[in-house]
């Protein structure tokens, strides 16, 4: 009897589980149907908006070269294509595309894409700048050529714009002001190479130059350079001094530009380790704080999150993606190294980085620097968008307040 009752109870339990499972499936189906209805409604609204906008006559792919630009023109239905090439100049591009009715044009991002994009938009065309690094049909093609790239861009433009992974160009003012920062960076790179060359050549003669900063390297005494190579190396030392003077002048111009034209950089400079160069580069490269829905999106945008290659239970630990602007990423990493260094002040960023570095491991310190750089980018964007003042120990203060609130409750319990 007991065994029969156990069997009956088991059958009843299975029946209940089946009924509950069926209810869950029905709920999931209803939820899916609601989502499909919402998607259908949104697609109909998008079609209505698209029907109100101006139609495009052709889909055009442009493969921009330094001297020649390859183009491919497709209509909306057939595979008929008009192909050719023209000079990559403002005059010829304007003369050619001013005769073509409003079309959808896809082109790859590159050196010439900003001004080509501006010309085509002024002529009334719908222009999309593609990111070729995310388009495997172009990036991983084993037989890559300009003709095929232009054809593929035109087909992507005709099929679905999202396949192009379109990017947004900065404004003219931002691009022009960025030239000053990048020119200074080139001078710094050249000076570093010259300093290393002089030190290496002196070492080859069995001598060593004293330690000093790159800014004061040209002030070393000439007697410290071996006499046999002194005449050969003094011109390099003089050149280093000339480069240092130009870099100092660039720094003055950058400070004046940030104070006069970009006052929001003053807000970002509240963070210790962020100076004129880093704050101005951050503002110019991101350009619009409202472009990002969340401040956390800045980290992936600058390529400071790990790559992913998950498959089933396999989830290997990979390096960061390194997408986005390399110059700004390098500046943020430099600021993070200062925050974690001996001269960094006590703050939430420093505490978080030191905890990560204390975990040990082969690359713990490097991971800590990248993590602090990513958190710094998020913090700067949040301060810029919200106009908030910087609180170095905000998280520590909140934790202390929570502990104080929890103590009376524990005593009363």
N, C-alpha and C positions, 0 to 999 in steps of 0.2 A: 504493500500500500504506500509506504513511504517513497519507494522508488518510482511508482506511478505518479505520485504527487510532485516529485522532483521533475519528472519528464514533462508533466503538464505545465509546471511553473516555467520550465525552460522554453517550452513552445510559446507560452503566453509572452515571455520576455522577447523572444525572437519576433513575434507578431508586433509587439509594441515598437520594437526597434525599426521594423520595416515600415510601420505607419509613420513614425517620426522621420525616418529617412525620406519617405515619399513627400511628407510635408516640407522638409528642407529643400528637396529638389524642386517642388512647386514654387517655393519662395524664390529660389535662384532663377527659375525660368521667368517668373513675373518680373524680377529685377532686371534680367537680361532684356525682356521685351520693352520695359520702360526705357532702358538705355538706347535700344534700337529706335524707338519712337523719337527720342530726343535727338539722336544723330540724324534721323530722316528729316526732322523739322529744321535742324541747323543747316543741313545740306540744301534744303529747299530755299532757306533764307539766303544762303550764299549764292545759289543760282539766280535768285531774284536780283541780288546786288550786282552780280556779274552781268546780267542781262541789261541792267541800267547803265553800266559802264561802257566806254567806247570799245567796239570790237577791234581785234587785231587782224591784219590782212595775212601776215606770214609769220612763221617761226624761223628765226635766224640764229645760227651758231657762229661765234667769232673766236678764232684762236689767235690771240695777239702775239705777235713776234716783235723783236726789237726793230726790224726794218720792214718786214712784210706781215700783213694780217690776212689769214685765210678765212673765208666766209662760206657758209652753206645756207641756202634759203629753201625752206619747205613750206608747202601749203598745209591745210588742215586735214586733208583726206588721203591724197595719193602719196606715193613715194617719189614723185617728181622733184628733183632738186636742181637748183642753180648754184654752181660752185665757181669760185675764183679767188683772186687775191688782190690786194691793194696796199699802197704804202701806209705805214703807221705814222701818219701825220695829221694834224688838225685840219688842214685844208682839204686833203683828199677824203677823209672820213666825213667831213661836213658836206662836201659836194656830192658824195655818193648816197649817203643815207637821207639827205634832204629830199631826194627824188623818190624815195620809197614810202608808200603809205604807212600809217601807224602799224608797227609790228612788235612782236615779242622777241626780244634779243637776249641771248644767254652768252656770257663771256667769262673766261677764267680770271680769278684774282691774280694780280701781278703788278709789276712796276708801272705799266701804262693804264691799268684798269681804272684808276680814279678819274683821270681827265677824259678818258674815252666814255666812261659812264656819264659824266657831266654833259658832254656834247650830245650824246644820244638822247638823254632825257630832255634837254632843251629843244630837240627836234620833235618831241612828242611821243617817242617810242617807250614801250614798257621794257625796262632793262632789269635783268637779274644777274648778279655777279656770283658765279659758282665757286665753291670751295673744292678744288680738284683732289685734295688729300682725302676727302671722304667719298669720292666717286671712284670705285674700284674699276669701273669700265675704262677710265682714263689713266688712273694712277698705276694700276697693275697690268695694263695691257702689254703683252710681249712684243707687239708690232705697232708701237706708238708712232704716229706722224701727225702733222698739222691738219691734213685733209680729214683724217678719220676723227680727230678731236672736234673739229668744227661740225661735222655731220652728227656726232654723238651729242654734242651740246644742243643742236637744233632738235633732235629727237626727244631729248629730255624736256626741253621747253614745251614741245607739243604734247608730251604725255602728262607730266606732273612736275610742277615747279619745285616741289619739295625734294625731288631726286637730285636737285642741284646743290642742296644744302646752302642756300644763298646767304651771303654775308652783307654787312652794312659798312659802307665807307664813311670815314670821318669827314667833317666839314673842311672847307678850304682853310679857314683860320687855324684850326687845330693841326692840320697837316703842316702848314707853314711854320707854326711855332714849334712843332716837334722837330723840325729840321735843326734848330739851334741845339736841342738836347742831344740829338744823334750826332751832330758834328762835334760837339764837345766829347762825346763818348769815343769817337774815332781818334781824336787827339790823345785822349788818355791811353787808349790801346797802343798807339804808336810810341808814346813816351815809355810805357811799361816795357815794350819790346826793346827799345834802345837802352834802357837802364839794365835790363837783363843781359843784353849783348855786351855792354861795357864790363859788367861784373864777370861774365863768363870769360871774356878775353883776358882780363887781369888774372883770373884763376889759372888760365892756361900757362901763365908765366911763373906760377908758384906763389903768387901773392893774393891778398884778399883786401877788398875795400871795406871800410867800417859800415856798420848798420846805420841806416838813416831812412827817412821817408822819401818818397819819390819827389815831393815838392822841394825838398832841400838837397837833392842829389847833386845838382849843378854847383853847389857851394863847397863841395869837397876840395881839399887842398891838392893842388897839382902834384905835390911831392909824393902823395900816396900812390900815384900811378907809376909803375916801373919806367925808368928812363928810356929803355929801348923801344917802348910802344907809346910813349907819352904824346909824341907828335901826331900819331895816327888816331889816338882816342880823344884828344882835346876837342876836335871839331864835333864829335858826337856829344860830348859834355855840354858844349855851347849850344848845340841844337836842342838838347834836353831843357836847358835854361830858357830858350826861346819858346818852346812848347809850354812850359810851366807858366810863363807870362800870359800866353794866349788863353790857357785854361782858366787862369784867375780872372781874366777879362770876361770870359764866357760865364763864370760863376756870378759876377756882378750883374751881367745882363739878365741872367736867369732869375736872380733875386728881384731885379727891378720889374721884369715881366710878370712874375708871380704876384708881386704886391700891387701892381697897377691894373692888370687885366684879369687876374684870377684870384680875387680876394678869398675865395673858399679854401685856397691852399693853407691859409693861416690856421684854419680849424684843424686841418690834418696834421700840421706841424706840432700840435700839442703832444703827440705821441713821441716819446724819447726814441731817437734813432731814425726819425723821419725828418729830412731836411727839405730845402727848397727843390732840389733835383727830383727826389722821390715823389714829393707831393704834387709837383707840377706835372711830372710824367703820368702819375695816376689820374689826374684830372683830364689831361689831354688825350690819353689813350682810351679811357672809358667814355669820356666826353659827356655822356648823359646818364646821371644816376638812375633815372626812371626807366632806362632800357632794361634793367634787371628787375624781375618781379620780386626776388628775394636777395638779400645781401649774400647769402650762401652760394648763389649762382656765380659769384665772381671767381671763386676758387677754381671750378671747372673751366671757366672761360679763359683763365690764365694758365691752364695746364698743370695745376698743382694738386691733382688728385690721382690716385693710382689707376693704372690700366686694369681692365677686366678681361679675363678669358675663362669664364666659368663654363663648366660642362658637367652636368650631373652633380656628383659629390666633390668633384675637383674644383678647387678655387685657389690657384697659385697666387702668391704674393709677388706683384710686379712693380716696376718703377712707375714714376708719374708720367702722365701723357705728354707733357711739354708742348701742348698746343698753345695758341695765343701768342701774345707779344713777348718775345724773348728778352727784350731790353727791360721792360717793366718787371718781369719775373726775376731777373738778375738783381734789380734794385731792391725789390722786396726781400729777397734772400739776404742781401747785404745788411738791410735794416734788422732782419731777424738775427743775424750773427752778432750784431752790436747789442741787441736786447739780451741775448744769452751770454754775452761776453762779460769781462770783469768790470766794465764801466756801465753796464745796464742797470737801471734802477729797479726796485722791487715793484712788480706789477703782475697782473693776472697772466699776461702773455709769457713773462719770464718763468713764473711758477709752473705753468702748464708745460713749457718746453723742458725745464729741468726735470720734471717728473718723467717725461718721455725718454729723456737721455739717460735717466737713472735705471731704466729697465735693462740696460746692458745689451749685448748683442753686437754683431759686426758693424752694423750701420745705424746704431741707435742715435748717435749724435746728429748724423745727417738727416735722419727722419725727423728728429726734433726740430731742426732748423727749417725744414720744408713745412712742417706742421705749423710752426709759429708764423712763417711767411704767409701761409694760407689764412690763418686766423687774423693776421694783421690786415690782409686785403679785405676780409669781411668786415672788420672793425672800421677801417677807413671809409668803406662804402656806406656803412650804416651812419657814421658821423656826418658824412657829406650829404646824404639824402635827408636825414632828420634834423641836421643842424645842432646836434647834441654836443655838449662839452665832454671832454675826455675824462674818465674816471679810472685811474690806474688800477685801483684795488676794488673794483665794483663787485666782482664775484666773491672776493674774500669778505667784504662788508656784508653782503647778503647772507653768506653762510654763517657769519657771526651773529647776525640778527635772528636767523632761524634757530640757532642753538640757544640763544637767550630766551626765545619764546617757548622752546621745548622744555627748558629746565623747570619753570613753575608747574607745567602740566605733569611732569614726572614726579615732582614733590607732592602734589595734590593726590596723585594716584597712589 
